[in-house]
């Protein structure tokens, strides 16, 4: 058994080197595909980071009527915090709202003077609500619009933020769907390229395969070298891709650092180098192995 496995691996390497130009072309296309997959992965990580940062800045505010008591507002706050959709609720009293307003408009003396001339504080107390997911703001708004809070709440600014929230949900969904579709498309291309490369390798070795069949070699002994060849495509393509990515991230990192949520993309790449290598090897071996298996199996059925 050990001798058989050794011969299969030996013939697999021999097939790989014998079909030099074909192997080079297949590895190049697979490397390009793996490169694009990694870049898509990085774009997805970066886009997710940017969207998460934007998502953290989105909230809805509930403004209470001037005659609403602080006890009633804090009761609403407690009820909101019990909702599964709510991540955080911050209370802003009328006094705090006035202080923040003055700080925000400290460069506008006319406005501040007009405010000082008023006998009472015109600003309303509010609750700033942050949901766990942007898609959950609609249900929170529905909860606040119930008849129970009609006498307390003056307005909820959900409608002003609704368009932004909906766009955020759409962008998040589009980024994930687009990345997945493009990755699947590239995987199909690699499968077809490797499939045809193995078919050509089988065709060039058709006389040897016929001899093997005549001497009683089983299908796995015939199939094995081509499976090894397909796996070699994946392994070498993964290594080539990593060699290309390392200097690419090194030179691009300073130019992109100001636009990304990750402080240094090269440091991030270095910290996850083993993970990237395992990911590339996994994708390359699976694509090369499966396409080789299908190609050989189809040939052996003849």
N, C-alpha and C positions, 0 to 999 in steps of 0.2 A: 504493500500500500504506500509506504514511504517513497519507494522507488518510482511508483506511478505518479505520485504528486510532484516529485522532483522533475520528472520528464515533462509533465504538463506545464509547470512553471518555466522550464527551460525552453520549450517550444513556444510558449507565449512570448517570452523575451525575443526569441529568434524571429517570430512573425513580426513583432513590433519593429525591430531594426531592419528586417528585410524589406518591409514596405515603408522605407524611410520617408519619402516625400508624402505619401498618403498619411502616415502617422503624424508628420509635422503639420500638415494641413488640418487634420482632425484635432490635434492638441491646440493649435492656434485658435480654431473656432470655439473649442470648448473653453479655452482660457479667456477669450473675449466675452463669452457668455457668463462665465463665473465672475469676471471683472464687473460686468454690468449688474449682475445679481448683487454683488457686494455694494456697489455704488447705490443701487436701489435700496438696499438695506440701510446704508448710511443716510440716504435722503429721507427714508421713513423715520429713522431715529431722530434726525435733525428736525424734520417737519413735526413729529410728535412732540419734541421738546418745545419748539416754538409755539405750537398750538396749546400745549399745556400752560405755558407762560401767559398766553393770551387768555386762556380759560380761567386762570386764577384771578384775572383782573375783571372778569365779568361777574356781576351780581345783580340783585334786584333790591330796591329800597321801598319800604312801606312807610308812608307818612301819615301820622295820626292827627286827628283834629286837635285844635288848641285847647279844648276843654277836656280832652282825654287825660285821665289820671295816670300817674307813673305806675301805680299798682296794676292797673288794667293792661298797660303796655307790657309790663314785665310778665304778666300772665300769658299774654299772646306769645311773647318770646319763649316761655317755657313750653308752650304747646307746639310751637314750631320746631323746637329742638328735639321733640319726641318723634317727629316725622323721620322716616327712613331716608327720604330724599335729601334732607338738610344736613350739610356738613358743619356749618357754623352760622351763628346769629350774633350780631353786634348791636348793642343799644346805644343810640346817640340821643342824649337828652336835649331839650330846647336850649339850655345854657351852653352845652358843648357845641351845638350847632351854631350858636351865635359866635362863640370864640373862633371856631373854624372859618366861619364866614368872614369875620374881621381879618383873620390872618391871610385868607385867600385874596382879599381885596384891599390889603394894606397900602397899595400904591394908588388907590382911588379915594382921595380925601373927600370928594363931593358925596360919594355914595355912603361913606362912613359917617359923615356929618348928618346926612338925611336919616340915617339909621338911629343916630343918637337923639334926634329930635322926637322920635316916637316915644310914647309913654310906656309901651309894652314891647316885649320881644315878639316879633312877627313870625319867627321861624318855628317850625313844627318839630316835634320829636319824631324819630324814625328808627327803624330796624333795618340793618343791612344784612341780607340773607345770601349765603353762598351755598349752592347745591353741590352734591357729589358729582353729578354729571350735568352737562349743559342741557341735555334732553329732559331733565326733571324740573326745569323752571316752570313749565306750563302747568304741571300738577300742583306745584306750590302756589302759583298764582290763582289757580282754581280754588284751592283751600282758603286763601285769603279773601276771595270774593264771595264767600258764603254769607248768608243772611246774618249769621251770628256776629260778624265783625262790622256790619254795616254802620252802626252808630259810632264806631271808634275810628275807622280808617277813612282818611280823606282821599288818598290816591296811592296806587302802586305803579311804579315806573316800568312794569314789565313790558308794556306795549312799545315803549321807546327802545328797549333793548331787545325786543323780540326778533327783529330783523338780523341784528348782529349775532344773536344766539343761534338762530336758524342757519345762518351762513357758516358759523363755526361748526355746527353739526354736519353740514353738507361737506365742508372741506375735509374734516376728519374722516368721514366715510369715503370720500373720493380718493384721498391719499392712500388709504388702506386697500380699497378695491383696485385702484389703478396699479399699485405696486404688485398686488397678487396676480392680476391678469397679465401684466408684462413679464413677471417671473415665470408664470406657467407657459407663456408663449415662447420665451427663450429656452425653457426646459424642453419643449417639444422640438424646437429647432436643433438643439444639441442631440436629442434622441435620434432624429432623422439623419443627421450628419454622421453620427457614430454608427448607426444602423447600416448606412450605405458603405461606410468605410470597412466595416467588418464583412459585409457582403462581398466587397471587392477583394478583401484578404482571403475569404473563403474561395472565391473564384480562382484566384492566383494559386491556391493550394489544392485545387480540385483533384489533381492527380495523386497527391499524397493522401488525401482523404479516401480516394478510391482504393488505394493500396491498403490503408488501415482497415477498411471494411472487409477486404478480401482475406486479410489475415485474422479477422475475428475481433477487432478492437470494438469495445462497446461505445455507445453514444457519448458517455461522459468523458471518455478519453479523447474522443474527437472534439468534443465541445469545449473541454477545459482550456486548451491554449488560447482559443479565441476569447473566452471569458477573461483570462489573465490579460490579454491584449487590451480589451475594453477597459478593465480596471486600471491598467497602466496609463491609458489616455487620461483617466480622471485624476490619478495621483500626480502625474507630471503637470497637467493643466493647473491643478491646485497650487503646486509649488511655484510654477511660472507666474500665476496670478498674484501670489503673495510677494514674489520678488518685484513685480511691477508696482504693487500697492505701497510697499514700504517707502521708496523714494518719492512716490507721488504725494502721499500724505505729508511727508517731511517738507516738501517744497510748497505745497498748497496751504498747509496749516497756518502760517503767519498771515496769509492774504485773506483767509476765510474766518479767522478767529473773531473778528468784530461782528460778523453776521450770524454766528451760530450760538446756540445755548450752551454748547460744550466749550469750555475755556480754551482747550488746545486739542484739536482733533488728532494730531500725531501722538500726543501723550495717551489719549483715549485708545488709539489703535495699538500702541505698544502695550498698554495695560491689558488689552483683550486679544493679544496676538495669538495665544494658544487657542482661544475660542474661535477666532477667525480661521486659523489653520484647520481645526477639526471640522468646522462648518464647510469649508471649501473641499476638504478631503471627502467628507460625507456626501456632499452633493455630486462631486466628480465621480466617486466610486459607484454610487447608486445609478447615476445616469449612464456611465460607461458600461457597468455590469448588466443592467437591465436591457439596454439596447443591443449589447452583444448576445445576451441570452436569447432574445427574441429573434435576432438575425440567424443565429446558428440553429435554433429550433425549427425555424421555417425551412431552412435548407435541408435539415436532416429528415424532414417529413416527406421530402420528394422521393 
